[in-house]
Amino acid sequence: MLRLIKKIGIIFIWASLLFADLPIIKIISPLEEDPIFANQELSILGELKNGRKLTVNNNNVNVLNGLFRVKFKFSESGYRELVFRAENESGWTEKRVKVISLITFPDIKGTSYEREIEVVSTLGLFSSYMGTDFYRPRTYVRRYDVARLLLLLKGVVPTAGYTNIYQFPDLPSVHWAYPYIQLALNNDLMNPVTMAEFAPNRMITREEIVKFFLQFYQNLHETSRDYYRDLSSDNAEHRRISALAAQGYFPLDWIQEDTFYPNRPINRGELAFLITRLDRTYAKIKETYVVELPRYRKSLLSEPAQNRFEVRLKVISRDAFAIECSPDKSRKPLFVEFQISSDKEKSLVLLMDDGQGVDLIHGDGIFSGVVNMGRFGAGKIRYLYKLFDEFNLVYKVGEGALRFENGAVIND
């Protein structure tokens, strides 16, 4: 047994000495990311230890005092591997460096969406501003910008012909986007603003771009949970926006606040981000470029305990109940719309401060109304509430459930 241990030890020492003499290849610059992103050119500075010969993709590399520098020019963008191989008397070592060459622009360096802009430009989905050498990431997106993009995302060749010709006073045939817009209209990818107006120069808002992109999101489920204060959970389109935010489809800037700003126009940088997170585009980027772009998921609205909506039902008579709530103390609601329903019945009650003789102390912040619970029958009862501000605008929406049993209301 002792002899066997000694033999294993000798073999281990011999192997260690052997592999210790193998060449070592180290990349000094750029930082050795996986992969390395580059543009039309890439310069690599490296170090070679214990090596006598170095090649990259079977081409000899000059090594001086253990250092080497190699430069590459890429005529085409895309993914590639650089194979470094070093040799000496003990054997050889191989190092594979993954490189992605992307189209870039001088005005996007250091911006929030630099990588997304480079990717969508390389994919040919969205490119430079008006054929210039610049991208203009902060320039707002117009309706004419979206026409060609939707065609490419849908797989419709932008040069294809179209059957119908739509006439709009604001869309002359000399407009550069005229054929794209006509083709988008023929394929039901866009609609005019009115029967007599297409508005090609109108800026695209956050809510509008989500509507355009809805067909490109897979397995999208609506959510009635609150993610933004200015979106309503009883609006189907708003529920989809919230679901997209929760699943990581939006830029970081769009989820850092609890306000969505649906009417805020989007810029070309934000559009690049949205394109790269569309399901098919996202999968293609991962497959073609072997890179997974980060996703930012919005969390549910978190509110201080004193600002949470709480509902209470108090018995007045056999079937009559007083609905009472204390809305956000940080705001002064005008009134509360309270919709209560079961499988049998549905009722809408407006809750007012000091309303209907139930809440007798005006200005105490308690809103109330009266409802006949006998109409709903026993069982689970759902409710939906909307809070209106002093401008008669909805600023908060929520929902919940109660149970009506033996003449008593129980929070579900």
RODO-2510 file (C-alpha; in nm, 4 decimals, decimal comma):
residues 412
     n   res          X          Y          Z
     1     m     0,0000     0,0000     0,0000
     2     l     0,2851     0,2362     0,0901
     3     r     0,4589     0,1513    -0,2368
     4     l     0,1405     0,2330    -0,4306
     5     i     0,1074     0,5720    -0,2590
     6     k     0,4700     0,6547    -0,3408
     7     k     0,4166     0,5581    -0,7049
     8     i     0,1053     0,7816    -0,7302
     9     g     0,2988     1,0666    -0,5700
    10     i     0,5814     1,0307    -0,8220
    11     i     0,3350     1,0331    -1,1111
    12     f     0,1634     1,3432    -0,9713
    13     i     0,4943     1,5291    -0,9301
    14     w     0,6031     1,4305    -1,2816
    15     a     0,2714     1,5451    -1,4301
    16     s     0,2865     1,8743    -1,2380
    17     l     0,6347     1,9478    -1,3663
    18     l     0,5310     1,8574    -1,7187
    19     f     0,2234     2,0832    -1,7243
    20     a     0,4023     2,3645    -1,5425
    21     d     0,6293     2,3949    -1,8452
    22     l     0,3437     2,4326    -2,0910
    23     p     0,3034     2,7752    -2,2561
    24     i     0,0696     3,0285    -2,0920
    25     i    -0,1251     3,2772    -2,3057
    26     k    -0,2714     3,5839    -2,1344
    27     i    -0,4806     3,8606    -2,2924
    28     i    -0,3950     4,1986    -2,1377
    29     s    -0,6068     4,4344    -2,3484
    30     p    -0,8939     4,4637    -2,4103
    31     l    -1,0442     4,3167    -2,0962
    32     e    -1,0962     3,9501    -2,1615
    33     e    -1,4751     3,9439    -2,1726
    34     d    -1,6749     3,6516    -2,3040
    35     p    -1,7261     3,7589    -2,5746
    36     i    -1,5154     4,0646    -2,6649
    37     f    -1,7200     4,3276    -2,8480
    38     a    -1,5478     4,5053    -3,1322
    39     n    -1,6314     4,7122    -3,4369
    40     q    -1,4467     4,7205    -3,7694
    41     e    -1,1055     4,6833    -3,6015
    42     l    -0,9681     4,5053    -3,2965
    43     s    -0,6227     4,5289    -3,1412
    44     i    -0,5219     4,2638    -2,8864
    45     l    -0,2241     4,3042    -2,6523
    46     g    -0,1135     3,9864    -2,4810
    47     e     0,1593     3,8056    -2,2918
    48     l     0,3215     3,4692    -2,3668
    49     k     0,5057     3,2721    -2,1004
    50     n     0,7133     2,9567    -2,1589
    51     g     0,6418     2,9763    -2,5288
    52     r     0,8648     2,9687    -2,8358
    53     k     0,6017     2,9899    -3,1074
    54     l     0,2633     3,1641    -3,1207
    55     t    -0,0018     3,1574    -3,3922
    56     v    -0,3527     3,2941    -3,4218
    57     n    -0,5840     3,1170    -3,6642
    58     n    -0,2714     2,9435    -3,8042
    59     n    -0,0931     3,2756    -3,8735
    60     n     0,2410     3,3423    -3,7015
    61     v     0,2531     3,6138    -3,4354
    62     n     0,5686     3,8064    -3,3430
    63     v     0,6557     3,7894    -2,9743
    64     l     0,9040     4,0404    -2,8244
    65     n     1,0158     4,0103    -2,4618
    66     g     0,7143     3,7920    -2,3896
    67     l     0,4630     4,0423    -2,5272
    68     f     0,2649     4,0367    -2,8511
    69     r     0,0153     4,2605    -3,0288
    70     v    -0,2137     4,1529    -3,3107
    71     k    -0,4577     4,3651    -3,5089
    72     f    -0,7665     4,2491    -3,6936
    73     k    -0,9855     4,4198    -3,9509
    74     f    -1,3363     4,2861    -4,0032
    75     s    -1,4981     4,3390    -4,3405
    76     e    -1,8215     4,1874    -4,2115
    77     s    -1,9934     4,2146    -3,8763
    78     g    -2,0901     3,9099    -3,6742
    79     y    -1,9578     3,6407    -3,4420
    80     r    -1,6145     3,4750    -3,4819
    81     e    -1,3492     3,2943    -3,2779
    82     l    -0,9774     3,3744    -3,2659
    83     v    -0,7698     3,0658    -3,1845
    84     f    -0,4339     3,1402    -3,0206
    85     r    -0,1907     2,8459    -3,0093
    86     a     0,1485     2,8474    -2,8343
    87     e     0,4102     2,5714    -2,8463
    88     n     0,7350     2,4683    -2,6743
    89     e     0,9282     2,1479    -2,6105
    90     s     0,6764     2,0271    -2,3501
    91     g     0,3700     2,0621    -2,5712
    92     w     0,1175     2,3213    -2,6740
    93     t    -0,1582     2,5409    -2,5276
    94     e    -0,4643     2,6725    -2,7065
    95     k    -0,6771     2,9740    -2,6129
    96     r    -1,0031     3,0598    -2,7879
    97     v    -1,1191     3,4203    -2,7829
    98     k    -1,4801     3,4918    -2,8830
    99     v    -1,5271     3,8173    -3,0723
   100     i    -1,8428     3,9916    -3,1863
   101     s    -1,8010     4,2639    -3,4455
   102     l    -2,0872     4,5167    -3,4444
   103     i    -2,1780     4,8280    -3,6408
   104     t    -2,1368     5,1388    -3,4272
   105     f    -2,1755     5,5164    -3,4387
   106     p    -1,9609     5,7974    -3,2940
   107     d    -2,2516     5,9537    -3,1014
   108     i    -2,3532     5,6467    -2,8970
   109     k    -2,0322     5,5800    -2,7025
   110     g    -2,1031     5,5718    -2,3319
   111     t    -2,4812     5,6112    -2,3736
   112     s    -2,7328     5,3919    -2,1924
   113     y    -2,8294     5,1918    -2,5008
   114     e    -2,4955     5,1638    -2,6811
   115     r    -2,4959     4,7849    -2,7042
   116     e    -2,8621     4,7632    -2,8074
   117     i    -2,8125     5,0236    -3,0818
   118     e    -2,5108     4,8347    -3,2178
   119     v    -2,7030     4,5058    -3,2192
   120     v    -3,0168     4,6337    -3,3964
   121     s    -2,8004     4,8168    -3,6521
   122     t    -2,5960     4,5029    -3,7169
   123     l    -2,9165     4,3016    -3,7587
   124     g    -3,0397     4,5627    -4,0077
   125     l    -3,3590     4,6335    -3,8109
   126     f    -3,2884     4,9980    -3,7300
   127     s    -2,9930     5,1990    -3,8466
   128     s    -2,8409     5,5436    -3,8777
   129     y    -3,0385     5,8661    -3,8643
   130     m    -3,1564     5,9672    -4,2110
   131     g    -2,8648     5,7903    -4,3809
   132     t    -2,5999     5,9867    -4,1931
   133     d    -2,3010     5,8508    -4,0004
   134     f    -2,4813     5,9187    -3,6714
   135     y    -2,7543     5,7377    -3,4821
   136     r    -2,8999     6,0269    -3,2785
   137     p    -3,0083     5,8140    -2,9776
   138     r    -3,2013     6,0970    -2,8092
   139     t    -3,4044     6,1903    -3,1171
   140     y    -3,7715     6,1052    -3,0822
   141     v    -3,9195     5,8238    -3,2899
   142     r    -4,1823     5,9153    -3,5500
   143     r    -4,4566     5,7060    -3,7047
   144     y    -4,2658     5,6863    -4,0312
   145     d    -3,9725     5,5281    -3,8442
   146     v    -4,1907     5,2444    -3,7230
   147     a    -4,3375     5,1477    -4,0633
   148     r    -4,0229     4,9849    -4,2068
   149     l    -3,9333     4,8335    -3,8699
   150     l    -4,2692     4,6545    -3,8384
   151     l    -4,2288     4,5124    -4,1881
   152     l    -3,8871     4,3678    -4,1015
   153     l    -4,0078     4,2238    -3,7709
   154     k    -4,3059     4,0652    -3,9451
   155     g    -4,0883     3,9212    -4,2206
   156     v    -4,2422     4,1292    -4,4998
   157     v    -3,9828     4,2328    -4,7582
   158     p    -3,9885     4,6155    -4,7615
   159     t    -3,9468     4,6206    -5,1405
   160     a    -4,2552     4,4062    -5,2005
   161     g    -4,5489     4,5530    -5,3892
   162     y    -4,8858     4,6397    -5,2383
   163     t    -5,2397     4,5987    -5,3665
   164     n    -5,4172     4,9002    -5,2225
   165     i    -5,2974     5,2607    -5,2349
   166     y    -5,4091     5,4735    -4,9426
   167     q    -5,4427     5,8453    -5,0032
   168     f    -5,3715     6,0945    -4,7234
   169     p    -5,3107     6,4690    -4,7629
   170     d    -5,0200     6,4490    -4,5165
   171     l    -4,8532     6,1544    -4,6927
   172     p    -4,7198     6,2661    -5,0321
   173     s    -4,5825     6,0017    -5,2658
   174     v    -4,2397     6,1706    -5,2529
   175     h    -4,2073     6,1022    -4,8793
   176     w    -3,9099     5,8648    -4,8276
   177     a    -4,1223     5,6322    -4,6124
   178     y    -4,4225     5,6315    -4,8499
   179     p    -4,3719     5,2749    -4,9839
   180     y    -4,3053     5,1382    -4,6326
   181     i    -4,6165     5,3041    -4,4924
   182     q    -4,8311     5,1799    -4,7823
   183     l    -4,6980     4,8272    -4,7320
   184     a    -4,7542     4,8464    -4,3556
   185     l    -5,1132     4,9608    -4,4131
   186     n    -5,1715     4,6787    -4,6627
   187     n    -5,0472     4,4241    -4,4082
   188     d    -5,2548     4,5702    -4,1190
   189     l    -4,9407     4,6562    -3,9235
   190     m    -5,0367     5,0226    -3,8839
   191     n    -5,3540     5,2294    -3,8918
   192     p    -5,4093     5,5940    -3,9840
   193     v    -5,4772     5,8389    -3,7037
   194     t    -5,8077     5,9407    -3,8666
   195     m    -5,9801     5,8584    -4,1942
   196     a    -5,8125     6,1596    -4,3528
   197     e    -5,4815     6,1704    -4,1639
   198     f    -5,1925     5,9267    -4,1322
   199     a    -4,9662     6,1666    -3,9378
   200     p    -4,6298     6,0198    -4,0463
   201     n    -4,4338     6,2823    -3,8511
   202     r    -4,6168     6,2360    -3,5217
   203     m    -4,4015     6,1191    -3,2315
   204     i    -4,4581     5,7680    -3,0933
   205     t    -4,5467     5,7436    -2,7252
   206     r    -4,4620     5,4649    -2,4833
   207     e    -4,8153     5,3308    -2,4891
   208     e    -4,8301     5,3410    -2,8699
   209     i    -4,5052     5,1488    -2,9222
   210     v    -4,6297     4,8757    -2,6890
   211     k    -4,9471     4,8469    -2,9000
   212     f    -4,7380     4,8142    -3,2169
   213     f    -4,5197     4,5453    -3,0591
   214     l    -4,7930     4,3386    -2,8894
   215     q    -4,7988     4,0849    -3,1741
   216     f    -4,4271     4,0152    -3,1232
   217     y    -4,4512     3,9186    -2,7547
   218     q    -4,5051     3,5490    -2,6915
   219     n    -4,7096     3,4007    -2,4056
   220     l    -4,8081     3,7429    -2,2781
   221     h    -5,0615     3,7236    -1,9957
   222     e    -5,2434     4,0241    -1,8572
   223     t    -5,2036     4,1127    -1,4915
   224     s    -5,4413     4,3016    -1,2660
   225     r    -5,1712     4,3683    -1,0095
   226     d    -5,0454     4,7237    -0,9656
   227     y    -4,7049     4,8082    -1,1108
   228     y    -4,7587     5,1731    -1,2058
   229     r    -4,9618     5,4456    -1,0393
   230     d    -5,0791     5,5980    -1,3674
   231     l    -5,2041     5,2719    -1,5243
   232     s    -5,5473     5,1298    -1,4546
   233     s    -5,5966     4,7601    -1,3809
   234     d    -5,9436     4,7711    -1,5406
   235     n    -5,7884     4,8705    -1,8752
   236     a    -5,6788     4,5707    -2,0876
   237     e    -5,3968     4,7597    -2,2578
   238     h    -5,2656     4,8852    -1,9253
   239     r    -5,2736     4,5331    -1,7841
   240     r    -5,0543     4,4184    -2,0734
   241     i    -4,8073     4,7004    -2,0124
   242     s    -4,7811     4,5989    -1,6475
   243     a    -4,7260     4,2363    -1,7462
   244     l    -4,4461     4,3347    -1,9845
   245     a    -4,2814     4,5428    -1,7124
   246     a    -4,2983     4,2493    -1,4715
   247     q    -4,1409     4,0155    -1,7295
   248     g    -3,8431     4,2365    -1,8109
   249     y    -3,9264     4,3770    -2,1543
   250     f    -3,8699     4,7452    -2,0730
   251     p    -3,5576     4,9629    -2,0271
   252     l    -3,4298     5,0218    -1,6767
   253     d    -3,5392     5,3874    -1,6901
   254     w    -3,8978     5,2731    -1,7488
   255     i    -3,9200     5,0636    -1,4335
   256     q    -3,7183     5,2668    -1,1842
   257     e    -4,0192     5,4877    -1,1169
   258     d    -4,3689     5,3838    -1,0166
   259     t    -4,5080     5,6026    -1,2954
   260     f    -4,5154     5,4732    -1,6544
   261     y    -4,5842     5,8032    -1,8375
   262     p    -4,7824     5,6385    -2,1214
   263     n    -4,7975     5,9600    -2,3261
   264     r    -4,4262     6,0343    -2,3042
   265     p    -4,2571     6,0088    -2,6491
   266     i    -3,9809     5,7512    -2,6872
   267     n    -3,6386     5,8150    -2,8386
   268     r    -3,4318     5,6069    -3,0778
   269     g    -3,2158     5,4662    -2,7986
   270     e    -3,5180     5,3378    -2,6071
   271     l    -3,6580     5,1888    -2,9269
   272     a    -3,3355     4,9921    -2,9792
   273     f    -3,3729     4,8438    -2,6311
   274     l    -3,7354     4,7441    -2,6932
   275     i    -3,6457     4,5774    -3,0249
   276     t    -3,3692     4,3656    -2,8709
   277     r    -3,6067     4,2343    -2,5998
   278     l    -3,8791     4,1203    -2,8410
   279     d    -3,8939     3,7425    -2,8042
   280     r    -3,7740     3,6376    -3,1505
   281     t    -3,5134     3,9125    -3,1702
   282     y    -3,3870     3,8284    -2,8226
   283     a    -3,3531     3,4591    -2,9164
   284     k    -3,1794     3,5446    -3,2446
   285     i    -2,9251     3,7673    -3,0676
   286     k    -2,8485     3,4893    -2,8210
   287     e    -2,8111     3,2310    -3,0974
   288     t    -2,6202     3,4448    -3,3496
   289     y    -2,3966     3,6395    -3,1134
   290     v    -2,3826     3,3996    -2,8174
   291     v    -2,4716     3,6806    -2,5792
   292     e    -2,7667     3,7292    -2,3450
   293     l    -2,8702     4,0887    -2,2854
   294     p    -2,9859     4,1774    -1,9314
   295     r    -3,3543     4,2084    -1,8477
   296     y    -3,4942     4,4368    -1,5805
   297     r    -3,8117     4,3240    -1,4037
   298     k    -4,0481     4,5706    -1,2398
   299     s    -4,1617     4,4924    -0,8875
   300     l    -4,5103     4,5492    -0,7535
   301     l    -4,6026     4,8866    -0,6142
   302     s    -4,5024     4,9105    -0,2520
   303     e    -4,6991     5,1562    -0,0451
   304     p    -4,6655     5,2752     0,3131
   305     a    -4,9180     5,1109     0,5445
   306     q    -5,1004     5,4402     0,5982
   307     n    -5,1612     5,4729     0,2234
   308     r    -5,3078     5,1289     0,1607
   309     f    -5,6705     5,1088     0,0590
   310     e    -5,8799     4,9300     0,3199
   311     v    -6,2490     4,8540     0,2858
   312     r    -6,4930     4,7818     0,5695
   313     l    -6,8615     4,6854     0,5605
   314     k    -7,0809     4,7620     0,8603
   315     v    -7,4336     4,6336     0,9156
   316     i    -7,7094     4,8970     0,9069
   317     s    -8,0085     4,6622     0,8823
   318     r    -8,0743     4,3023     0,7668
   319     d    -7,9336     4,3439     0,4140
   320     a    -7,8130     4,7023     0,4124
   321     f    -7,4431     4,7592     0,4740
   322     a    -7,2338     5,0721     0,4916
   323     i    -6,9226     5,0533     0,2736
   324     e    -6,6451     5,2505     0,4354
   325     c    -6,2842     5,3133     0,3310
   326     s    -5,9897     5,5348     0,4129
   327     p    -5,8036     5,6227     0,0893
   328     d    -5,4465     5,7523     0,0663
   329     k    -5,3802     6,0056     0,3381
   330     s    -5,1079     6,1608     0,1256
   331     r    -5,3708     6,2779    -0,1240
   332     k    -5,7189     6,4255    -0,1053
   333     p    -5,9541     6,2108    -0,3164
   334     l    -6,2653     6,3698    -0,4630
   335     f    -6,4634     6,0443    -0,4441
   336     v    -6,4259     5,6668    -0,4723
   337     e    -6,6024     5,4519    -0,7309
   338     f    -6,6744     5,1109    -0,5766
   339     q    -6,7941     4,8303    -0,8040
   340     i    -6,9139     4,5153    -0,6283
   341     s    -7,0233     4,1981    -0,8092
   342     s    -7,1015     3,8281    -0,7754
   343     d    -7,2147     3,5634    -1,0209
   344     k    -7,5714     3,6897    -0,9770
   345     e    -7,5522     4,0635    -0,9305
   346     k    -7,3459     4,3720    -1,0019
   347     s    -7,3685     4,7141    -0,8394
   348     l    -7,1845     5,0450    -0,8562
   349     v    -7,1619     5,2651    -0,5462
   350     l    -7,0017     5,6073    -0,5191
   351     l    -6,8292     5,6595    -0,1865
   352     m    -6,8235     6,0192    -0,0685
   353     d    -6,6805     6,1977     0,2301
   354     d    -6,9780     6,2633     0,4616
   355     g    -7,2032     6,1063     0,2002
   356     q    -7,5520     5,9550     0,2164
   357     g    -7,5892     6,0194     0,5887
   358     v    -7,3531     5,7349     0,6776
   359     d    -7,0267     5,9150     0,7399
   360     l    -7,1325     6,1926     0,9700
   361     i    -6,8005     6,3697     1,0189
   362     h    -6,7073     6,5719     0,7133
   363     g    -6,3355     6,6068     0,6415
   364     d    -6,2211     6,3062     0,8458
   365     g    -6,0888     6,1283     0,5348
   366     i    -6,3406     5,8431     0,5595
   367     f    -6,5417     5,7774     0,2441
   368     s    -6,8617     5,5781     0,2571
   369     g    -7,1785     5,4649     0,0827
   370     v    -7,4622     5,2127     0,1234
   371     v    -7,5168     4,8815    -0,0567
   372     n    -7,7873     4,6129    -0,0366
   373     m    -7,5886     4,2915     0,0151
   374     g    -7,8997     4,0739     0,0067
   375     r    -7,9117     4,1125    -0,3707
   376     f    -7,5795     3,9331    -0,4129
   377     g    -7,6557     3,6149    -0,2219
   378     a    -7,4162     3,4100    -0,0128
   379     g    -7,0676     3,3289    -0,1379
   380     k    -6,7663     3,5061    -0,2826
   381     i    -6,8104     3,8686    -0,3803
   382     r    -6,5561     4,0617    -0,5859
   383     y    -6,4958     4,4339    -0,5708
   384     l    -6,3081     4,6869    -0,7828
   385     y    -6,2331     5,0409    -0,6701
   386     k    -6,1143     5,3578    -0,8428
   387     l    -5,9885     5,6655    -0,6633
   388     f    -6,0539     6,0012    -0,8310
   389     d    -5,8444     6,3082    -0,7541
   390     e    -5,9505     6,6715    -0,7323
   391     f    -5,9327     6,6950    -1,1129
   392     n    -6,1833     6,4110    -1,1487
   393     l    -5,9089     6,1829    -1,2860
   394     v    -5,8433     5,8245    -1,1798
   395     y    -5,5148     5,8004    -0,9910
   396     k    -5,5418     5,4564    -0,8366
   397     v    -5,7231     5,1318    -0,9136
   398     g    -5,7404     4,8075    -0,7181
   399     e    -5,9464     4,4985    -0,6511
   400     g    -6,0245     4,2437    -0,3819
   401     a    -6,2744     3,9886    -0,2579
   402     l    -6,5220     3,9439     0,0267
   403     r    -6,7465     3,6609     0,1424
   404     f    -7,1090     3,7072     0,2462
   405     e    -7,2264     3,4367     0,4861
   406     n    -7,5213     3,4249     0,7265
   407     g    -7,5777     3,7979     0,7033
   408     a    -7,2149     3,8820     0,7770
   409     v    -6,9362     4,0070     0,5519
   410     i    -6,5952     3,8404     0,5904
   411     n    -6,2706     3,9631     0,4337
   412     d    -6,1534     3,6921     0,1935
***
